[in-house]
Amino acid sequence: MKKSKFMIIVLTVLLAITMLAGCSSTPAEQPTEPTEPTETPFPEKSMDLTILFGAGGAADVIGRKLADGAAKELGEPIVANVRTGGGGAVGYQHVLGQKADGYNLVWNSTSICVTYHQGNMPADQDYSAFRGVAKITEEASAIAVKADAPWANLEEFVEYAKANPGKVTVANSGVGSFNHLTAAAIEDALGVEFKHIPLDSKESVTALLGGRVDAMVNMAFDAIPQVQAGEMRALGIVGTQRIDAMPDVPTMKEQGYDVDLLMWRGIAVPKDTPDEIVLKLQDAFLTSANSDEFKEFAKKYSLTVAPTTGAEFDAYMAEQDEMIAKLMDKIGLKKQ
């Protein structure tokens, strides 16, 4: 009997050992719990924002202010660098030549459409080579003359231009630029022929005030200070509504001419930039754009703050590109 009890105990111990051995496994065999994908830290250093047009102009001033607000949200500096040339082509190609990692951005604008269709960009570098981060502002432009010019209004200017075809000199921001396209659209709508003088924004103002050109077509921001100082006379606003800073200046449409182009601006990055990085940038720039500080700042330059998401910006760029291409083809500027 004792022997039987002893054998039962032994067998019980052996069975327990066997069961424990079966439940154990080497570390390599241990099942692992699924883990969340690791998010790439961003940003970890300063970012570079390409400004396409001259220092001190509306694009430069507004872009820097917007970037400052976004940098506070992101926790790293955004360094704005002016890279001009080719109506924006130099700046666009610089950004496309960098890594699509979120550290290289461009203060994008209608110029991507104009520059591409003008033939200043390679065939595979139209608006779709970028993806939108956020659309931020819309800007009207203006046609202006010196305050002591012999034309008191647009009709007198048109009458003179028709009587002197090809002799009226009009400064704009260079062949293929948005201001050149606007000047050409005005020329077409008025039924006149201008002599276009390619100058950047600051040079256009200086040339007009110095009497070297008869008129300029520029962003309203560049004309407002001189109009308010009594040095220039704005003949018309190229936009959908009058500007608060120049309330007495009618739009071109009010005067019977179908010209209402707007310069839009936003932040864009190379198209292969990862989604999670674009979303972080989008949130930061939209927060900056929607801040009271930025809105008040933009108001000083007669800008309309109209922020949209990156996806909405992509759709908007596609629509604008089609419109700009048709307009450029109509006036003989389309080469791409």
Backbone torsions as a table, in degrees:
resi	resn	phi	psi	omega
1	MET	NA	-45.2	178.9
2	LYS	-61.7	-37.2	179.6
3	LYS	-64.9	-38.2	179.6
4	SER	-65.2	-43.7	178.6
5	LYS	-61.3	-42.2	179.9
6	PHE	-60.6	-43.5	-179.5
7	MET	-64.8	-37.6	178.5
8	ILE	-62.1	-42.5	-179.9
9	ILE	-63.1	-45.6	-179.1
10	VAL	-60.3	-46.7	-179.1
11	LEU	-63.4	-37.3	178.7
12	THR	-64.3	-43.2	179.1
13	VAL	-63.7	-43.6	179.9
14	LEU	-63.9	-39.7	178.9
15	LEU	-63.5	-41.0	178.8
16	ALA	-63.5	-41.9	180.0
17	ILE	-63.5	-42.1	-179.4
18	THR	-62.2	-42.8	-179.3
19	MET	-64.4	-41.4	178.9
20	LEU	-64.4	-39.6	179.7
21	ALA	-64.8	-37.7	-179.8
22	GLY	-68.5	-29.4	-178.6
23	CYS	-81.8	-19.4	-177.4
24	SER	-86.4	158.9	176.4
25	SER	-153.4	163.1	178.0
26	THR	-71.1	158.8	179.0
27	PRO	-53.6	-34.8	-177.8
28	ALA	-68.5	-23.2	-176.7
29	GLU	-92.6	-8.4	-178.1
30	GLN	-64.1	132.7	177.2
31	PRO	-65.2	144.4	-179.3
32	THR	-112.1	142.3	176.8
33	GLU	-76.2	142.3	176.1
34	PRO	-63.6	139.2	-179.3
35	THR	-112.1	154.4	176.5
36	GLU	-69.0	141.5	177.6
37	PRO	-59.2	139.9	-179.3
38	THR	-73.5	126.5	-179.6
39	GLU	-84.0	133.1	179.2
40	THR	-68.8	123.6	179.0
41	PRO	-61.7	131.1	178.6
42	PHE	-156.1	135.6	-7.8
43	PRO	-89.0	157.4	177.4
44	GLU	-115.7	0.3	179.7
45	LYS	-157.2	179.4	-179.5
46	SER	-68.5	153.5	178.2
47	MET	-109.1	156.4	-178.4
48	ASP	-111.4	123.9	177.8
49	LEU	-112.2	116.9	179.0
50	THR	-82.9	124.6	173.1
51	ILE	-100.5	127.7	-170.1
52	LEU	-84.7	-17.2	-173.7
53	PHE	-127.9	171.0	-166.4
54	GLY	-56.2	148.2	178.3
55	ALA	-59.0	135.8	177.9
56	GLY	93.3	-15.4	177.4
57	GLY	-78.3	175.0	-177.5
58	ALA	-57.3	-44.6	-177.7
59	ALA	-58.9	-43.0	-178.1
60	ASP	-68.3	-50.4	-175.4
61	VAL	-63.0	-48.4	-177.7
62	ILE	-68.8	-40.7	179.6
63	GLY	-60.5	-41.7	-179.5
64	ARG	-67.4	-41.0	179.2
65	LYS	-63.5	-44.2	178.3
66	LEU	-61.4	-44.9	-177.9
67	ALA	-63.1	-37.6	178.9
68	ASP	-60.3	-43.3	179.5
69	GLY	-66.8	-40.7	179.8
70	ALA	-67.1	-36.6	-180.0
71	ALA	-61.7	-37.0	178.3
72	LYS	-63.4	-37.0	179.3
73	GLU	-70.8	-36.5	-175.9
74	LEU	-85.5	-20.4	178.1
75	GLY	82.2	9.0	176.9
76	GLU	-138.4	151.9	-178.8
77	PRO	-66.9	149.6	169.4
78	ILE	-116.5	112.3	-175.5
79	VAL	-94.0	118.1	-180.0
80	ALA	-87.0	129.9	178.4
81	ASN	-127.7	127.5	178.9
82	VAL	-80.2	123.0	177.6
83	ARG	-131.7	95.7	-174.0
84	THR	-99.1	166.7	175.0
85	GLY	127.6	140.0	175.6
86	GLY	64.8	30.0	-179.2
87	GLY	65.9	21.3	-178.3
88	GLY	114.8	-14.0	-175.4
89	ALA	-59.4	-40.0	-178.8
90	VAL	-60.3	-47.0	-179.9
91	GLY	-66.6	-43.5	179.8
92	TYR	-61.0	-45.5	-178.1
93	GLN	-69.5	-30.0	174.6
94	HIS	-60.7	-48.9	-178.1
95	VAL	-63.9	-42.5	-179.9
96	LEU	-67.2	-18.6	178.0
97	GLY	-85.9	-2.9	-179.6
98	GLN	-100.1	170.3	178.2
99	LYS	-64.5	143.5	176.9
100	ALA	-87.0	68.9	-174.0
101	ASP	-123.2	8.9	178.9
102	GLY	89.3	-8.6	-178.1
103	TYR	-91.1	-5.0	179.8
104	ASN	-126.5	111.7	-175.7
105	LEU	-122.1	163.4	175.1
106	VAL	-132.1	139.9	173.9
107	TRP	-82.1	84.0	-170.2
108	ASN	-72.4	160.6	179.7
109	SER	-160.3	-177.5	175.9
110	THR	-53.5	-21.3	-177.8
111	SER	-60.3	-24.6	179.4
112	ILE	-64.4	-36.0	178.9
113	CYS	-74.1	-47.6	-178.1
114	VAL	-62.8	-47.8	-177.6
115	THR	-62.4	-42.6	-179.5
116	TYR	-63.8	-51.4	-175.5
117	HIS	-72.1	-17.0	173.5
118	GLN	-74.2	-16.6	178.9
119	GLY	96.0	13.0	-178.6
120	ASN	-88.2	-3.4	-179.9
121	MET	-123.2	150.7	175.8
122	PRO	-59.6	159.3	-174.6
123	ALA	-59.8	-28.0	-178.1
124	ASP	-98.1	16.3	-177.9
125	GLN	-123.7	51.1	173.3
126	ASP	-86.2	-164.5	-177.6
127	TYR	-57.0	-30.0	-176.1
128	SER	-74.9	-5.3	173.5
129	ALA	-74.5	-11.6	178.3
130	PHE	-114.8	164.1	167.6
131	ARG	-125.9	141.9	-176.5
132	GLY	-72.9	141.5	170.1
133	VAL	-96.5	-47.7	176.3
134	ALA	-171.8	136.3	168.7
135	LYS	-82.0	141.1	-172.1
136	ILE	-118.8	-54.6	-172.5
137	THR	-132.9	165.6	170.9
138	GLU	-130.7	139.5	-176.7
139	GLU	-130.9	139.8	174.3
140	ALA	-92.3	158.2	174.5
141	SER	-116.7	176.2	-177.0
142	ALA	-146.5	153.5	170.6
143	ILE	-107.6	128.0	-174.0
144	ALA	-137.0	155.7	175.8
145	VAL	-130.6	172.6	176.5
146	LYS	-65.4	151.8	-178.8
147	ALA	-61.6	-29.4	-179.0
148	ASP	-98.7	16.1	178.0
149	ALA	-65.4	155.3	-177.0
150	PRO	-74.6	-0.8	-177.8
151	TRP	-107.0	114.8	-177.5
152	ALA	-79.4	-20.5	-177.7
153	ASN	-154.5	178.8	-176.1
154	LEU	-64.7	-39.0	-177.8
155	GLU	-62.3	-41.1	178.2
156	GLU	-65.6	-38.4	178.6
157	PHE	-64.5	-43.1	179.5
158	VAL	-63.7	-42.3	-180.0
159	GLU	-60.3	-43.0	179.4
160	TYR	-66.5	-44.1	-178.5
161	ALA	-62.8	-37.7	178.8
162	LYS	-68.5	-32.5	179.7
163	ALA	-79.3	-16.1	-178.0
164	ASN	-133.0	64.8	-176.4
165	PRO	-59.4	131.0	177.2
166	GLY	78.9	2.0	-177.1
167	LYS	-103.9	-22.1	180.0
168	VAL	-76.1	118.6	-177.9
169	THR	-90.9	129.8	-178.0
170	VAL	-128.4	119.0	179.5
171	ALA	-81.7	140.4	173.2
172	ASN	-144.2	-170.0	-172.4
173	SER	-93.2	25.8	175.4
174	GLY	106.3	154.5	-177.7
175	VAL	-57.7	126.6	178.0
176	GLY	87.3	-4.9	179.6
177	SER	-76.5	168.2	178.5
178	PHE	-62.6	-40.3	180.0
179	ASN	-67.0	-33.3	175.5
180	HIS	-66.0	-43.5	177.9
181	LEU	-61.7	-42.3	178.9
182	THR	-63.5	-44.1	178.6
183	ALA	-61.7	-40.0	179.0
184	ALA	-67.9	-37.2	178.1
185	ALA	-66.6	-38.4	176.2
186	ILE	-64.0	-46.5	179.0
187	GLU	-55.9	-45.1	-179.4
188	ASP	-66.5	-42.8	-178.4
189	ALA	-67.6	-36.0	-178.9
190	LEU	-78.8	-18.6	-177.7
191	GLY	73.2	37.0	-179.1
192	VAL	-125.5	177.9	178.1
193	GLU	-127.8	116.9	178.8
194	PHE	-96.2	161.0	166.5
195	LYS	-104.4	107.2	-174.2
196	HIS	-80.3	131.1	179.8
197	ILE	-114.3	109.4	-177.6
198	PRO	-76.7	108.5	177.7
199	LEU	-138.4	154.0	176.8
200	ASP	-77.3	177.7	-171.8
201	SER	-55.9	-49.6	-178.8
202	LYS	-66.0	-42.1	-179.6
203	GLU	-65.4	-34.1	178.3
204	SER	-61.8	-44.7	179.1
205	VAL	-62.7	-47.5	-179.2
206	THR	-62.7	-42.0	-178.9
207	ALA	-64.5	-40.1	179.8
208	LEU	-68.9	-46.8	-179.8
209	LEU	-65.0	-28.6	179.5
210	GLY	-86.1	-0.1	177.9
211	GLY	77.7	16.4	-178.9
212	ARG	-85.5	-16.3	174.5
213	VAL	-135.2	160.0	-179.0
214	ASP	-82.8	-30.8	-176.4
215	ALA	-155.0	168.7	172.8
216	MET	-138.5	147.3	170.3
217	VAL	-115.5	115.8	-173.2
218	ASN	-148.6	171.1	173.8
219	MET	-61.8	144.3	-177.1
220	ALA	-55.7	-33.9	178.9
221	PHE	-52.6	-38.0	-176.3
222	ASP	-77.4	-19.1	-179.4
223	ALA	-96.1	-30.1	-173.0
224	ILE	-53.0	-50.2	-177.6
225	PRO	-59.5	-40.1	-178.4
226	GLN	-72.7	-35.0	177.1
227	VAL	-66.6	-45.0	-179.8
228	GLN	-66.6	-28.6	178.9
229	ALA	-84.2	-3.3	179.6
230	GLY	79.5	17.4	-178.9
231	GLU	-97.4	-20.1	178.8
232	MET	-130.6	160.7	173.6
233	ARG	-125.9	118.9	176.9
234	ALA	-82.8	129.2	-178.1
235	LEU	-93.9	-22.6	-178.9
236	GLY	-171.5	149.7	176.1
237	ILE	-101.2	129.7	176.7
238	VAL	-96.7	91.5	-176.2
239	GLY	-177.5	-175.5	-175.7
240	THR	-88.3	-14.5	-178.8
241	GLN	-154.2	164.4	177.8
242	ARG	-67.1	162.3	-178.4
243	ILE	-104.1	135.1	-177.9
244	ASP	-57.0	-35.6	-177.5
245	ALA	-73.9	-18.5	177.6
246	MET	-135.7	64.5	-171.7
247	PRO	-63.5	-21.7	-178.0
248	ASP	-87.7	-4.5	-178.8
249	VAL	-92.5	116.2	-178.7
250	PRO	-75.9	157.8	174.7
251	THR	-73.8	164.7	177.0
252	MET	-62.8	-38.1	-180.0
253	LYS	-64.5	-38.4	177.6
254	GLU	-60.0	-29.1	-177.7
255	GLN	-94.5	9.5	173.6
256	GLY	92.8	13.3	-178.7
257	TYR	-118.8	125.2	-173.0
258	ASP	-82.2	74.5	177.0
259	VAL	-134.9	112.8	-179.1
260	ASP	-141.3	37.1	179.2
261	LEU	-62.1	144.3	174.0
262	LEU	-123.9	141.0	172.4
263	MET	-88.6	117.3	175.2
264	TRP	-101.6	150.8	178.3
265	ARG	-136.4	148.7	178.1
266	GLY	-164.4	-179.4	179.0
267	ILE	-102.0	133.3	178.4
268	ALA	-137.5	159.7	178.6
269	VAL	-137.0	164.9	175.4
270	PRO	-54.6	145.4	-169.7
271	LYS	-60.8	-25.4	-177.3
272	ASP	-87.6	7.8	177.6
273	THR	-63.0	130.9	-176.6
274	PRO	-58.1	147.2	-177.5
275	ASP	-55.5	-46.5	-174.6
276	GLU	-63.7	-31.7	178.5
277	ILE	-74.0	-42.0	178.2
278	VAL	-60.0	-40.9	-179.5
279	LEU	-65.1	-38.6	177.3
280	LYS	-64.3	-44.3	178.4
281	LEU	-63.8	-43.7	-179.8
282	GLN	-56.6	-49.0	-178.4
283	ASP	-60.3	-40.9	-178.3
284	ALA	-67.7	-44.5	-177.7
285	PHE	-73.1	-34.2	176.5
286	LEU	-68.2	-38.2	176.3
287	THR	-61.8	-43.2	178.5
288	SER	-63.8	-45.3	-177.8
289	ALA	-65.2	-34.7	-177.4
290	ASN	-86.2	-1.1	179.9
291	SER	-72.7	148.3	177.8
292	ASP	-60.3	-35.6	-178.9
293	GLU	-61.8	-46.8	-179.2
294	PHE	-68.8	-40.6	-179.3
295	LYS	-62.2	-41.1	178.3
296	GLU	-67.1	-37.8	178.7
297	PHE	-64.8	-46.0	-179.0
298	ALA	-63.2	-33.9	-179.1
299	LYS	-60.8	-33.2	179.7
300	LYS	-62.9	-25.4	-177.5
301	TYR	-107.3	16.1	176.7
302	SER	57.3	40.6	176.5
303	LEU	-97.9	148.6	171.0
304	THR	-97.9	119.5	177.5
305	VAL	-85.6	114.4	-176.0
306	ALA	-135.8	70.1	-174.4
307	PRO	-69.2	143.5	172.8
308	THR	-137.6	165.1	177.1
309	THR	-72.4	170.2	179.0
310	GLY	-62.7	-41.5	-179.9
311	ALA	-63.8	-40.8	177.5
312	GLU	-66.6	-36.5	178.7
313	PHE	-64.9	-40.1	178.3
314	ASP	-59.8	-45.2	179.8
315	ALA	-65.5	-38.8	179.8
316	TYR	-65.0	-42.5	179.2
317	MET	-61.7	-38.5	179.3
318	ALA	-63.1	-43.1	178.7
319	GLU	-64.3	-45.3	-178.6
320	GLN	-64.8	-38.8	-179.6
321	ASP	-61.5	-41.5	179.1
322	GLU	-64.3	-42.6	-179.6
323	MET	-65.4	-46.0	-179.0
324	ILE	-63.5	-40.8	179.7
325	ALA	-60.4	-42.9	-180.0
326	LYS	-65.9	-41.3	-180.0
327	LEU	-65.7	-43.5	-179.2
328	MET	-65.7	-37.0	177.9
329	ASP	-64.7	-39.2	-178.4
330	LYS	-62.7	-38.6	-176.9
331	ILE	-100.7	11.1	173.2
332	GLY	78.3	21.3	179.8
333	LEU	-101.9	-9.1	-175.7
334	LYS	-79.6	124.7	179.2
335	LYS	-123.0	-13.3	-176.6
336	GLN	-119.9	NA	NA
